[in-house]
């Protein structure tokens, strides 16, 4: 059986505005819906990506127990193309390319798994987006964003490192 012709990434974001209320008897805050905002924010999207990615490393989210050979067999009956990984990529203060290549990126997702802020550069070496610990960013990109121009680094200059997971689809 041939691989699927219409491979898509479906993504979404949902934001609920909240306000913190600090109790008099405690330093702990409780959160409630912000009464000044009448609606929720967010959206959903879909990006059609290339059926066969140019490299096995277009995503870091491969579990140790996954057997990609079984997944590949279902599509085309050939030997597996995938390698297994831990799902985490170490990032330091040096701005580094995640994935090599000059192909235009259609979809990008990066989540900061560590405890140190990291920064994302989409073109050149200008750090465009700050990703706090535990936060993620996802987006459709333009043809000027290529695998070689997507770079990450920690925001702190103290030599700290963090870990990320990612999807970079062409």
C-alpha positions as CSV (number, residue, x, y, z in Angstrom):
1,X,0.0,0.0,0.0
2,X,1.3,3.5,-0.9
3,X,1.8,6.2,1.8
4,X,-1.0,8.7,2.2
5,X,-1.2,11.5,-0.4
6,X,-2.9,14.0,1.9
7,X,-0.9,14.1,5.1
8,X,-1.9,16.9,7.4
9,X,-1.0,18.5,10.7
10,X,-4.1,19.6,12.6
11,X,-3.4,22.0,15.5
12,X,-5.2,24.4,17.8
13,X,-4.8,26.8,20.6
14,X,-7.3,27.8,23.3
15,X,-6.8,30.7,25.8
16,X,-9.0,31.4,28.8
17,X,-8.3,34.8,30.4
18,X,-7.9,34.4,34.2
19,X,-7.2,36.8,37.0
20,X,-5.4,36.0,40.2
21,X,-6.9,36.7,43.6
22,X,-4.5,36.6,46.5
23,X,-6.2,35.5,49.7
24,X,-5.7,37.5,52.9
25,X,-4.8,34.5,55.1
26,X,-2.3,33.0,52.6
27,X,0.2,34.0,50.0
28,X,-1.4,31.5,47.6
29,X,-3.4,32.8,44.7
30,X,-6.6,31.3,43.4
31,X,-7.6,31.9,39.8
32,X,-11.0,32.8,38.3
33,X,-12.3,33.7,34.9
34,X,-11.5,37.4,34.1
35,X,-14.9,39.1,34.2
36,X,-13.7,42.0,32.0
37,X,-13.1,39.7,29.0
38,X,-16.4,38.5,27.4
39,X,-15.0,35.6,25.3
40,X,-12.3,33.0,24.9
41,X,-9.5,33.3,22.4
42,X,-8.1,30.7,20.2
43,X,-8.3,29.0,16.9
44,X,-7.7,25.8,14.9
45,X,-5.8,25.2,11.7
46,X,-4.7,22.5,9.3
47,X,-1.5,22.3,7.2
48,X,-1.0,19.9,4.4
49,X,2.5,18.6,4.6
50,X,4.6,16.4,2.2
51,X,3.7,12.7,2.4
52,X,7.3,11.7,2.7
53,X,9.4,13.9,5.0
54,X,13.0,14.4,3.8
55,X,14.5,13.0,7.0
56,X,13.6,10.7,9.8
57,X,14.3,13.4,12.3
58,X,11.4,15.8,11.4
59,X,9.9,15.1,14.9
60,X,11.6,14.5,18.2
61,X,8.6,12.8,19.7
62,X,9.4,9.2,19.2
63,X,9.1,7.0,22.3
64,X,11.6,4.4,23.3
65,X,9.0,1.7,23.1
66,X,7.8,2.5,19.6
67,X,8.5,0.1,16.8
68,X,8.4,2.3,13.6
69,X,8.8,-0.8,11.5
70,X,5.3,-1.8,12.4
71,X,3.9,1.6,11.4
72,X,5.8,1.6,8.1
73,X,4.7,-1.9,7.2
74,X,1.1,-0.7,7.3
75,X,1.7,2.0,4.7
76,X,3.8,0.4,2.0
77,X,5.1,-3.0,3.0
78,X,8.8,-1.9,2.9
79,X,11.3,-1.9,5.6
80,X,11.0,0.9,8.3
81,X,12.5,4.3,7.6
82,X,12.3,5.5,11.2
83,X,14.8,5.6,14.0
84,X,13.8,5.7,17.7
85,X,14.7,8.6,20.0
86,X,14.1,9.9,23.5
87,X,11.8,12.8,22.4
88,X,14.0,15.5,24.0
89,X,16.7,17.6,22.4
90,X,19.2,19.5,24.6
91,X,19.5,23.3,23.9
92,X,22.3,25.6,25.2
93,X,23.0,29.3,24.9
94,X,24.5,28.9,21.4
95,X,21.9,29.5,18.7
96,X,21.7,26.2,16.9
97,X,19.9,24.7,13.9
98,X,17.5,21.8,14.9
99,X,17.2,20.2,11.5
100,X,19.5,20.7,8.5
101,X,18.4,21.3,5.0
102,X,17.2,24.1,2.7
103,X,13.6,22.9,2.1
104,X,10.8,25.4,3.1
105,X,9.1,24.5,6.3
106,X,5.3,24.2,6.2
107,X,4.6,23.7,10.0
108,X,6.7,24.2,13.1
109,X,6.0,23.2,16.7
110,X,8.5,23.6,19.6
111,X,7.8,22.9,23.3
112,X,10.2,23.9,26.0
113,X,10.4,20.9,28.4
114,X,13.0,22.4,30.7
115,X,13.2,25.0,33.4
116,X,15.1,27.7,31.5
117,X,13.6,30.0,28.9
118,X,14.6,29.4,25.3
119,X,14.4,31.6,22.2
120,X,13.5,30.8,18.6
121,X,14.9,32.4,15.5
122,X,13.0,31.9,12.3
123,X,15.2,33.8,9.8
124,X,18.8,35.0,10.1
125,X,20.0,35.0,13.7
126,X,17.4,37.4,15.2
127,X,15.7,35.8,18.2
128,X,12.0,36.3,17.4
129,X,10.1,34.3,20.0
130,X,10.7,33.7,23.7
131,X,9.4,30.2,24.9
132,X,9.1,30.1,28.7
133,X,9.5,26.7,30.6
134,X,6.5,24.5,29.9
135,X,5.3,26.6,27.0
136,X,5.0,25.8,23.3
137,X,4.7,27.6,20.0
138,X,3.1,26.2,16.8
139,X,2.7,27.9,13.4
140,X,2.3,27.6,9.7
141,X,5.3,29.3,8.1
142,X,6.2,31.1,4.9
143,X,8.5,29.8,2.2
144,X,11.4,31.9,3.5
145,X,11.6,29.8,6.6
146,X,13.7,26.7,5.9
147,X,15.0,24.0,8.1
148,X,18.4,25.7,8.2
149,X,16.9,29.0,9.4
150,X,15.0,27.6,12.4
151,X,17.3,27.9,15.4
152,X,16.9,27.7,19.1
153,X,19.0,28.7,22.1
154,X,18.5,29.3,25.8
155,X,17.7,32.9,26.8
156,X,19.9,32.9,29.8
157,X,23.6,33.6,29.3
158,X,24.7,31.8,32.4
159,X,25.5,28.5,30.6
160,X,22.2,26.9,31.4
161,X,20.6,24.3,29.2
162,X,17.0,23.2,28.6
163,X,15.3,20.5,26.6
164,X,12.7,20.8,23.7
165,X,10.5,18.6,21.7
166,X,9.6,19.6,18.1
167,X,7.9,18.9,14.9
168,X,9.4,20.5,11.8
169,X,7.4,19.4,8.7
170,X,8.0,20.2,5.1
